[in-house]
Amino acid sequence: MMSNRFPVCIMLLPLLAGCIGKEYRELAVSPLSPPVEIGVTVAEGNPPRIVAGRKYRGTLETISREGKTCVVNRVSIEDYTKGAINGEISPMWPEESVKAMAIVIRSYAFQHWDSARGSARQLYSDVRSQEYCGINCEHERSNRAVDETSGLVLVYEGKPLEAFSHACCGGATEDSREVWTGEGCGAFRGRECTWCAGSKHWGPWVLVLEKTTLAKRLHKEIGADNTVESIKVAERNPSGRVRTIVVKSSGREIRMSGAHFRAIVGWNDLRSTRFDAADRGGAMEFRGVGWGHGVGLCQEGARKMAEEGKDCESILRHYFPGAEVWRITQ
């Protein structure tokens, strides 16, 4: 965990990408304008920089934002991918699943870079973007997977895809429109997944929370002085996840999306929206399967597919229907 005094953000730099052994359609990009230098910038070419005990490639600078000090790591997309991949999966997983994850991470980062070229748009180093901890998290096997897929990204209808992943879908991935507002994307249509069943993050899991605890967490929705009387699932979407949930509080019924409810309760407590809710008197019991928002690549499913002999592109085609793997050129 990063020091509270120095949270780390990431500023991506342009890259020259190649690929190994195969021809791909090319996605041409123009160079990124040099970012404005803010605070103290450490020169390139020196030993890795250290913040709160973690080492980082590229350069570091400190900036002040909203009265807080933040450390910004300027790093290439390839080095970013090496520092992020093992925050998501194990480098000891089958090689093709690690390659697939490398392409997903690079695609997510590249889409953010491409959508704001010439500006100092940043990524977070935690789950708000992707888990990233620099050199400390690198491993020889995952670094090799990054190198062997160098420059490869997912593209949908000719545009870079902001590829998402999650630990375990619990049997079916989710349509992005069920999780986030907007028109959605055809590459994020829900897909059946039989590969993650019985995996580490499948479950089933059980969460029991006192109603007084739930009332505190839901205070903005129900009011600070109100109580939680019951919570019921009102509607499910095609993937089996909770679309709408009803909280009965002080004689009123408050409806909210399952995704919003999960965010309030806590992403690591309520592991997914594939759950049932049961009233246990002074507490509510939630039983479910899976872990994560369910959009995009199911990491446990990708691992099992690779164990069965599927290559990285077959894995990506399943979880991102209609998307293609292209090579970045500059």
BAKE-722878 format. One line per field, with one value per residue: x, y, z of N, C-alpha, C in turn. Coordinates in pm, whole numbers. Layout:
BEGIN
n.c1 X ...;
n.c2 Y ...;
n.c3 Z ...;
ca.c1 X ...;
ca.c2 Y ...;
ca.c3 Z ...;
c.c1 X ...;
c.c2 Y ...;
c.c3 Z ...;
//
This chain:
BEGIN
n.c1 85 57 221 21 90 222 66 70 47 9 170 155 396 490 543 754 655 681 625 627 694 447 208 12 -278 -221 -214 -183 -22 33 321 330 278 533 491 387 620 596 661 927 1129 1276 1570 1591 1751 1895 1939 1657 1371 1258 975 809 919 890 1002 1038 1023 1124 1053 1007 795 688 372 135 -195 -513 -441 -294 -6 120 282 399 448 623 610 676 428 478 651 479 283 429 462 207 71 106 -27 -276 -300 -143 201 271 73 -68 111 -28 -253 -136 -23 -260 -365 -169 -211 -467 -422 -239 -401 -606 -454 -345 -573 -653 -433 -439 -682 -640 -419 -135 -207 -186 -306 -375 -329 -453 -286 -419 -721 -895 -797 -584 -423 -104 235 493 844 874 674 728 803 1000 865 619 717 836 608 491 687 677 432 453 338 86 -261 -613 -870 -1172 -1407 -1226 -1121 -921 -965 -1098 -1011 -1144 -1111 -1169 -1167 -1322 -1598 -1811 -1968 -2091 -2013 -2058 -2277 -2158 -2327 -2488 -2339 -2202 -2295 -2404 -2373 -2261 -2074 -2023 -1825 -1836 -2048 -2245 -2116 -2135 -1956 -1789 -1557 -1453 -1568 -1552 -1303 -1044 -1148 -1413 -1602 -1863 -1935 -2002 -2157 -2227 -2392 -2459 -2769 -2751 -2494 -2519 -2698 -2537 -2352 -2519 -2610 -2624 -2812 -3042 -3073 -2932 -3033 -3198 -3315 -3226 -3459 -3514 -3371 -3412 -3386 -3492 -3489 -3329 -3061 -2986 -2749 -2775 -2706 -2769 -2985 -3157 -3211 -3397 -3419 -3565 -3650 -3725 -4002 -4006 -3933 -3638 -3498 -3224 -2946 -2790 -2513 -2449 -2527 -2344 -2104 -2139 -2165 -1919 -1657 -1484 -1607 -1877 -1856 -1939 -2215 -2366 -2563 -2771 -3008 -3085 -3298 -3193 -3303 -3164 -2968 -2841 -2799 -2583 -2534 -2323 -2157 -1846 -1619 -1582 -1663 -1747 -1730 -1586 -1275 -1265 -1056 -995 -1131 -987 -743 -810 -893 -649 -510 -641 -542 -603 -507 -376 -515 -751 -867 -908 -1085 -1312 -1392 -1410 -1607 -1604 -1392 -1056 -706 -459 -154 38 181 419;
n.c2 -119 221 507 735 995 1020 938 754 847 782 882 838 774 820 540 322 58 -293 -620 -973 -1224 -1234 -1093 -803 -592 -242 25 344 608 946 1117 1184 1504 1679 1654 1906 2015 1969 2062 1878 1711 1398 1305 1098 775 726 525 311 484 540 520 528 277 135 59 233 251 481 826 1036 1277 1532 1666 1916 1890 1996 2063 1844 1633 1462 1192 1157 919 904 706 452 285 12 -45 32 -167 -393 -334 -347 -585 -804 -722 -791 -1063 -1389 -1433 -1691 -1825 -2003 -1946 -1834 -1715 -1517 -1361 -1275 -1117 -921 -787 -687 -510 -330 -232 -97 105 230 328 528 697 758 889 1133 1264 1475 1602 1614 1385 1138 809 614 437 228 31 207 259 54 -199 -107 -129 -85 -170 -348 -538 -679 -969 -1231 -1411 -1283 -1043 -1138 -1219 -971 -854 -1027 -970 -715 -390 -471 -425 -414 -349 -198 -166 -6 165 229 6 40 -178 -398 -594 -856 -1040 -1286 -1403 -1558 -1724 -1592 -1316 -956 -716 -401 -182 -237 -180 66 400 514 448 202 -79 -294 -485 -544 -704 -928 -1253 -1609 -1803 -2082 -2158 -2057 -2175 -2311 -2206 -2020 -1763 -1794 -1872 -2036 -1727 -1568 -1298 -1130 -866 -640 -467 -212 -142 -143 69 284 280 332 588 825 764 684 862 1019 960 743 398 65 -157 -378 -553 -619 -812 -677 -695 -879 -894 -1020 -1169 -1275 -1121 -875 -630 -432 -319 -308 -108 -106 143 299 293 371 295 256 255 126 73 -249 -237 14 -22 -221 -75 107 -56 -183 -285 -501 -630 -695 -900 -934 -863 -1082 -1216 -1340 -1212 -1229 -1192 -1177 -1112 -900 -856 -865 -1116 -1197 -1400 -1522 -1556 -1529 -1249 -914 -657 -783 -716 -755 -929 -1234 -1320 -1563 -1736 -1702 -1809 -2083 -2143 -2117 -2325 -2533 -2524 -2309 -2025 -1687 -1503 -1639 -1649 -1375 -1315 -1449 -1314 -1050 -991 -934 -758 -681 -773 -543 -384 -130 140 396;
n.c3 0 -87 58 246 225 -14 -267 -574 -910 -1263 -1556 -1890 -2143 -2493 -2717 -2906 -3083 -3142 -3285 -3235 -3460 -3604 -3827 -3789 -3816 -3838 -3605 -3633 -3462 -3363 -3227 -2874 -2736 -2556 -2208 -1975 -1739 -1400 -1069 -918 -1138 -1200 -1365 -1660 -1708 -1481 -1178 -1076 -943 -606 -405 -104 -43 -280 -611 -920 -1276 -1542 -1488 -1196 -1043 -819 -747 -651 -558 -495 -237 -156 -170 -449 -609 -935 -1178 -1467 -1741 -1989 -2192 -2218 -1999 -1797 -1825 -1747 -1479 -1384 -1439 -1261 -1042 -1099 -1188 -1136 -1216 -1261 -1385 -1673 -1977 -2204 -2093 -1939 -2140 -2267 -2062 -2049 -2292 -2246 -2029 -2145 -2351 -2211 -2087 -2313 -2445 -2269 -2286 -2563 -2591 -2483 -2594 -2581 -2352 -1991 -1881 -1639 -1493 -1219 -951 -841 -789 -911 -1158 -1271 -1081 -985 -922 -996 -1035 -824 -843 -1070 -1273 -1409 -1585 -1648 -1750 -1981 -2121 -2166 -2329 -2550 -2655 -2732 -2797 -2885 -2899 -2813 -3044 -3139 -3386 -3527 -3335 -3040 -2769 -2448 -2250 -2009 -1707 -1464 -1153 -1132 -1306 -1227 -1383 -1595 -1800 -1779 -1932 -2018 -1992 -1780 -1565 -1586 -1679 -2004 -2361 -2397 -2534 -2808 -2773 -2512 -2450 -2255 -2183 -2179 -1942 -1871 -1761 -1522 -1301 -978 -925 -750 -688 -727 -526 -339 -168 148 305 597 739 998 1039 1142 1070 792 767 836 627 415 453 301 111 252 457 743 1000 978 968 856 745 582 300 -38 -337 -634 -911 -1171 -1410 -1748 -1706 -1460 -1248 -988 -1083 -985 -656 -352 -75 230 444 739 680 415 68 -99 -409 -593 -816 -855 -890 -785 -520 -443 -460 -252 -23 -31 -233 -185 20 -55 -293 -560 -785 -822 -633 -361 -126 217 498 827 1076 1287 1108 768 524 264 -11 -259 -583 -763 -834 -861 -1113 -1342 -1613 -1935 -1956 -1785 -1541 -1405 -1571 -1808 -1731 -1701 -1963 -2098 -1977 -2096 -2347 -2515 -2712 -2661 -2822 -2887 -2637 -2590 -2798 -2714 -2477 -2557 -2779 -3127 -3117 -3226 -3246 -3278 -3393 -3244 -3412 -3489;
ca.c1 0 138 211 -88 147 266 0 137 -31 92 160 209 477 476 628 774 618 699 562 716 655 317 164 -115 -317 -148 -286 -82 -44 134 390 270 346 601 405 437 690 544 734 1065 1136 1402 1618 1595 1881 1954 1880 1514 1328 1194 874 747 975 868 1087 966 1096 1089 1086 910 787 584 282 39 -329 -616 -376 -225 111 108 396 360 547 618 661 624 317 532 696 359 221 510 442 66 12 106 -127 -404 -295 -15 290 289 -38 -27 168 -122 -340 -56 -17 -391 -378 -79 -278 -578 -368 -183 -513 -669 -363 -330 -695 -649 -330 -480 -799 -601 -284 -94 -242 -122 -403 -304 -397 -426 -207 -501 -832 -965 -748 -538 -322 29 332 627 941 858 580 767 851 1060 768 523 791 852 478 475 779 633 311 484 264 -43 -376 -745 -936 -1312 -1456 -1119 -1079 -863 -1066 -1067 -1038 -1161 -1103 -1211 -1111 -1402 -1733 -1913 -2049 -2129 -1965 -2165 -2287 -2106 -2436 -2546 -2247 -2171 -2386 -2353 -2428 -2200 -1990 -2051 -1721 -1864 -2172 -2228 -2082 -2131 -1820 -1794 -1420 -1409 -1637 -1466 -1173 -1014 -1232 -1553 -1685 -1953 -1897 -2113 -2133 -2331 -2373 -2566 -2848 -2699 -2376 -2570 -2758 -2427 -2294 -2620 -2669 -2654 -2930 -3161 -3077 -2840 -3100 -3293 -3269 -3251 -3553 -3492 -3312 -3460 -3353 -3615 -3477 -3199 -3036 -2968 -2635 -2808 -2667 -2874 -2999 -3221 -3229 -3485 -3387 -3677 -3592 -3820 -4129 -3990 -3858 -3540 -3449 -3095 -2888 -2704 -2375 -2436 -2535 -2216 -2002 -2161 -2134 -1775 -1627 -1419 -1701 -1978 -1759 -1999 -2361 -2432 -2588 -2905 -3015 -3179 -3312 -3160 -3340 -3086 -2862 -2870 -2701 -2567 -2461 -2302 -2040 -1770 -1554 -1555 -1777 -1794 -1718 -1462 -1206 -1268 -918 -993 -1172 -874 -643 -855 -889 -509 -476 -701 -474 -642 -403 -421 -613 -878 -920 -955 -1203 -1429 -1436 -1431 -1661 -1597 -1268 -941 -575 -380 -23 62 300 437;
ca.c2 0 340 602 830 1124 1021 848 756 847 741 958 750 834 750 423 261 -81 -395 -744 -1085 -1344 -1237 -966 -751 -462 -140 139 449 718 1050 1128 1263 1629 1672 1703 2019 1966 2030 2018 1834 1596 1324 1278 960 714 700 405 321 574 470 592 444 143 73 109 264 288 612 939 1071 1417 1557 1777 1950 1894 2010 2068 1719 1604 1338 1157 1114 834 911 574 404 191 -123 -56 36 -300 -484 -302 -361 -715 -896 -677 -846 -1210 -1447 -1457 -1835 -1881 -2046 -1837 -1766 -1629 -1400 -1278 -1213 -1011 -813 -711 -616 -398 -233 -171 -2 219 300 402 649 782 801 977 1264 1294 1613 1655 1542 1294 1037 691 587 315 132 -26 309 233 -84 -212 -80 -106 -66 -279 -445 -643 -743 -1107 -1270 -1473 -1184 -950 -1202 -1213 -833 -835 -1106 -908 -571 -304 -527 -372 -448 -243 -230 -75 84 253 158 -40 51 -315 -420 -732 -875 -1164 -1405 -1358 -1638 -1800 -1511 -1179 -857 -607 -281 -88 -271 -136 208 472 535 364 70 -117 -432 -575 -572 -780 -1038 -1382 -1724 -1847 -2207 -2194 -2009 -2248 -2383 -2141 -1955 -1647 -1825 -1878 -1927 -1645 -1523 -1173 -1096 -732 -589 -362 -83 -115 -108 202 381 285 382 708 927 721 669 967 987 912 637 260 -33 -259 -496 -531 -724 -805 -648 -729 -930 -877 -1149 -1246 -1326 -1026 -787 -503 -335 -364 -220 -94 -52 223 388 294 408 203 325 167 162 -34 -342 -188 125 -81 -286 28 166 -157 -208 -380 -622 -698 -753 -927 -916 -843 -1213 -1258 -1343 -1143 -1291 -1119 -1258 -1037 -778 -852 -912 -1212 -1198 -1517 -1503 -1615 -1436 -1135 -805 -600 -879 -667 -786 -1056 -1306 -1365 -1706 -1806 -1698 -1906 -2218 -2159 -2140 -2461 -2626 -2513 -2192 -1922 -1560 -1438 -1710 -1602 -1238 -1315 -1492 -1215 -921 -1026 -830 -683 -737 -736 -464 -342 14 189 539;
ca.c3 0 -96 166 229 192 -153 -362 -704 -1034 -1375 -1679 -1992 -2248 -2621 -2731 -3036 -3056 -3244 -3247 -3260 -3530 -3666 -3883 -3738 -3868 -3765 -3552 -3635 -3368 -3369 -3097 -2766 -2708 -2427 -2100 -1897 -1621 -1278 -951 -939 -1227 -1190 -1501 -1707 -1723 -1350 -1117 -1052 -837 -495 -329 -2 -50 -410 -718 -1042 -1395 -1593 -1402 -1094 -1004 -720 -778 -547 -613 -392 -106 -126 -253 -524 -691 -1068 -1246 -1613 -1778 -2116 -2177 -2198 -1861 -1715 -1831 -1664 -1338 -1346 -1469 -1148 -947 -1144 -1193 -1100 -1330 -1276 -1462 -1807 -2056 -2292 -2012 -1901 -2261 -2284 -1962 -2090 -2398 -2183 -1951 -2240 -2422 -2119 -2071 -2440 -2474 -2188 -2346 -2695 -2583 -2430 -2639 -2568 -2220 -1880 -1821 -1562 -1440 -1078 -929 -767 -865 -988 -1294 -1260 -976 -1042 -815 -1048 -1048 -716 -881 -1195 -1266 -1536 -1675 -1698 -1835 -2111 -2188 -2212 -2442 -2665 -2710 -2734 -2889 -2926 -2825 -2863 -3119 -3174 -3491 -3565 -3226 -2925 -2673 -2306 -2210 -1866 -1659 -1326 -1101 -1164 -1345 -1162 -1476 -1711 -1791 -1772 -2029 -1951 -1965 -1651 -1459 -1602 -1766 -2139 -2466 -2395 -2647 -2848 -2723 -2372 -2431 -2162 -2244 -2089 -1908 -1794 -1721 -1390 -1194 -884 -911 -622 -662 -758 -406 -300 -54 234 379 694 793 1085 975 1188 985 659 775 834 493 322 512 200 37 336 559 852 1123 946 989 749 790 500 168 -126 -479 -708 -1053 -1216 -1553 -1815 -1656 -1328 -1144 -936 -1155 -896 -519 -277 67 307 552 808 610 274 -16 -182 -514 -650 -897 -782 -897 -691 -386 -415 -438 -120 79 -35 -339 -133 110 -144 -398 -692 -778 -838 -495 -303 2 312 624 945 1196 1302 1006 632 474 119 -60 -401 -649 -846 -768 -955 -1184 -1441 -1751 -2004 -1939 -1657 -1525 -1372 -1692 -1902 -1683 -1733 -2108 -2135 -1933 -2192 -2475 -2595 -2717 -2604 -2908 -2870 -2508 -2607 -2885 -2638 -2379 -2623 -2911 -3228 -3107 -3295 -3193 -3372 -3345 -3242 -3481 -3467;
c.c1 88 117 97 -36 181 194 66 34 64 65 228 282 457 572 646 754 651 619 650 644 521 280 27 -150 -254 -239 -184 -119 66 198 314 349 414 512 469 502 644 623 877 1064 1273 1445 1615 1738 1952 1891 1732 1481 1251 1098 808 790 954 953 1004 1062 1057 1133 975 911 678 501 189 -97 -430 -556 -302 -108 95 236 347 476 525 685 603 512 368 579 580 293 296 486 299 15 4 25 -264 -407 -158 71 311 172 11 9 66 -221 -265 -42 -149 -408 -288 -144 -394 -527 -313 -296 -582 -584 -355 -454 -698 -548 -379 -594 -763 -458 -255 -133 -178 -222 -329 -394 -366 -347 -285 -620 -916 -918 -711 -431 -183 126 476 713 921 770 618 818 901 957 670 593 811 721 451 563 730 503 330 404 128 -155 -505 -809 -1078 -1363 -1354 -1068 -1021 -972 -1016 -1103 -1043 -1141 -1147 -1165 -1188 -1545 -1843 -2008 -2095 -2072 -2083 -2160 -2247 -2216 -2505 -2463 -2222 -2273 -2323 -2413 -2372 -2121 -2016 -1948 -1742 -2002 -2146 -2206 -2087 -1986 -1831 -1659 -1384 -1473 -1537 -1330 -1161 -1112 -1380 -1643 -1739 -1904 -2022 -2070 -2252 -2299 -2492 -2640 -2802 -2576 -2419 -2629 -2650 -2368 -2389 -2678 -2703 -2781 -3055 -3177 -3001 -2907 -3196 -3230 -3294 -3341 -3535 -3429 -3355 -3412 -3483 -3609 -3336 -3184 -3006 -2851 -2661 -2768 -2785 -2874 -3054 -3240 -3314 -3447 -3508 -3620 -3697 -3950 -4122 -3916 -3767 -3483 -3314 -3042 -2804 -2560 -2352 -2439 -2403 -2106 -2016 -2122 -1984 -1742 -1565 -1505 -1808 -1907 -1812 -2146 -2436 -2458 -2738 -2899 -3120 -3178 -3286 -3190 -3265 -2976 -2916 -2758 -2702 -2482 -2445 -2182 -1973 -1709 -1522 -1680 -1829 -1779 -1584 -1406 -1220 -1131 -910 -1036 -1060 -767 -682 -854 -747 -464 -530 -643 -514 -529 -463 -526 -749 -946 -981 -1080 -1328 -1482 -1461 -1483 -1657 -1471 -1157 -813 -498 -246 -11 188 304 521;
c.c2 123 428 699 967 1133 916 863 754 813 831 877 828 759 634 389 113 -170 -516 -858 -1192 -1344 -1098 -928 -624 -356 -25 251 561 821 1066 1216 1392 1620 1728 1822 1965 2044 1978 1979 1708 1531 1285 1130 908 686 573 424 411 495 565 494 298 72 141 129 294 429 722 964 1222 1431 1676 1799 1963 1894 2001 1942 1699 1468 1316 1102 1037 847 785 534 304 50 -142 -49 -102 -399 -460 -320 -504 -806 -844 -732 -999 -1258 -1468 -1606 -1902 -1924 -1927 -1762 -1678 -1505 -1306 -1204 -1097 -894 -726 -630 -493 -290 -160 -66 124 300 381 532 748 841 902 1117 1298 1443 1676 1568 1454 1178 918 683 456 211 90 79 307 86 -87 -198 -53 -108 -190 -387 -563 -716 -885 -1145 -1327 -1371 -1079 -1007 -1198 -1073 -808 -907 -1056 -758 -495 -354 -475 -421 -326 -289 -122 34 177 172 125 -22 -84 -328 -568 -735 -1014 -1288 -1362 -1440 -1710 -1725 -1371 -1084 -759 -478 -181 -116 -219 13 272 492 436 222 42 -263 -531 -612 -632 -895 -1170 -1492 -1764 -1970 -2241 -2154 -2085 -2324 -2321 -2071 -1843 -1671 -1811 -2020 -1854 -1601 -1396 -1147 -959 -694 -476 -223 -44 -73 33 310 394 346 517 817 894 721 782 924 924 797 499 177 -141 -389 -455 -649 -702 -787 -695 -780 -906 -1012 -1232 -1306 -1234 -938 -658 -395 -397 -261 -224 -33 15 317 405 333 298 282 225 218 45 -125 -296 -76 73 -147 -184 89 68 -184 -317 -509 -697 -770 -779 -912 -886 -971 -1269 -1268 -1274 -1208 -1212 -1214 -1183 -905 -763 -895 -1005 -1209 -1319 -1503 -1578 -1506 -1323 -1032 -760 -689 -837 -708 -923 -1110 -1367 -1515 -1788 -1812 -1798 -2048 -2243 -2188 -2279 -2565 -2611 -2397 -2090 -1787 -1493 -1507 -1667 -1463 -1232 -1357 -1380 -1076 -945 -908 -747 -756 -694 -666 -429 -190 44 340 601;
c.c3 0 25 140 188 44 -236 -498 -816 -1147 -1493 -1787 -2101 -2378 -2629 -2877 -3018 -3173 -3206 -3294 -3340 -3601 -3717 -3827 -3814 -3779 -3724 -3538 -3538 -3388 -3233 -2999 -2748 -2571 -2317 -2029 -1771 -1499 -1160 -987 -1024 -1214 -1330 -1533 -1703 -1593 -1292 -1091 -933 -731 -424 -233 -15 -182 -517 -845 -1156 -1438 -1499 -1303 -1075 -901 -765 -660 -611 -499 -253 -66 -221 -319 -604 -824 -1131 -1396 -1667 -1913 -2091 -2153 -2055 -1763 -1710 -1745 -1516 -1290 -1353 -1347 -1030 -980 -1142 -1147 -1224 -1356 -1347 -1600 -1895 -2139 -2215 -1967 -2021 -2283 -2187 -1995 -2196 -2341 -2108 -2043 -2313 -2336 -2107 -2200 -2474 -2394 -2245 -2478 -2689 -2534 -2470 -2630 -2436 -2113 -1808 -1756 -1529 -1291 -1066 -850 -853 -938 -1134 -1300 -1151 -1039 -928 -866 -1050 -943 -755 -1009 -1171 -1404 -1633 -1732 -1783 -1975 -2190 -2241 -2335 -2567 -2727 -2729 -2840 -2930 -2836 -2889 -2929 -3153 -3268 -3520 -3457 -3111 -2823 -2531 -2241 -2057 -1833 -1514 -1283 -1147 -1191 -1277 -1256 -1599 -1693 -1807 -1888 -1957 -1916 -1832 -1535 -1464 -1696 -1904 -2236 -2464 -2521 -2679 -2799 -2577 -2352 -2335 -2235 -2138 -2064 -1818 -1732 -1579 -1274 -1108 -864 -776 -588 -693 -636 -390 -175 22 306 469 753 881 1014 1020 1105 846 659 771 694 391 365 410 123 124 438 682 974 1098 962 864 806 712 367 81 -268 -557 -853 -1082 -1366 -1617 -1764 -1519 -1215 -1103 -1016 -1063 -758 -446 -129 136 431 610 731 464 200 -109 -281 -566 -731 -810 -780 -798 -547 -349 -385 -299 -10 85 -134 -288 -33 29 -277 -540 -674 -814 -698 -468 -168 91 443 740 1074 1203 1200 871 589 322 81 -211 -455 -733 -765 -876 -1028 -1296 -1586 -1810 -1972 -1797 -1638 -1493 -1493 -1794 -1861 -1723 -1883 -2155 -2093 -2031 -2333 -2563 -2596 -2675 -2690 -2902 -2741 -2524 -2695 -2809 -2549 -2437 -2765 -3008 -3224 -3182 -3225 -3304 -3308 -3350 -3321 -3466 -3575;
//
